[in-house]
Amino acid sequence: MTTLKSRLQDDLTAAIKKRDELRSATLRMTLTAITKEEVSGTSARELSDDEVLKVIAREAKKRREAAEAFGKGGRAAQAEREKAEGEVLAAYLPQQLSDEELDGLVAQAVQEAKAAGAEGPRAMGAVMKIVNPKVAGRAEGGRVAAAVKKRLAG
């Protein structure tokens, strides 16, 4: 078992013992999503820590989007619950990059792409291929793409 998945299970056990309903429900849903990912496809397999992180990030994103939707729909109680669940999951994710750090990585990737011959708006794919491994879960894809577009346009 991966270390991150076992940490999630240990934390779930601790949350159940403390009768922390929010934390235990959130961790249960996340572990279910991980298990679902493990058994999807042609054969069951165990996820690596990186793959588990991707599942956690996806679950956290779902919580953010649901909180926004509930907030716009006038359901403040549900929005608060989703935000709280997102905060529980955020504790398992790597520290997010600041805008300045992200811009620095994007600028470096644009220079590498230009050195390889890719320029202008059509270089988007080449730059994303360079920058995505460096960002690796520390910034959302949409945020990275927006920074790359801004840098290529400017």
Secondary structure, DSSP 8 states (H G I E B T S, - for coil): --HHHHHHHHHHHHHHHTT-HHHHHHHHHHHHHHHHHHH-SSS-----HHHHHHHHHHHHHHHHHHHHHHHHTT-HHHHHHHHHHHHHHHTTS-----HHHHHHHHHHHHHHHHHTT--SGGGHHHHHHHHHHHHTTSS-HHHHHHHHHHHHH-
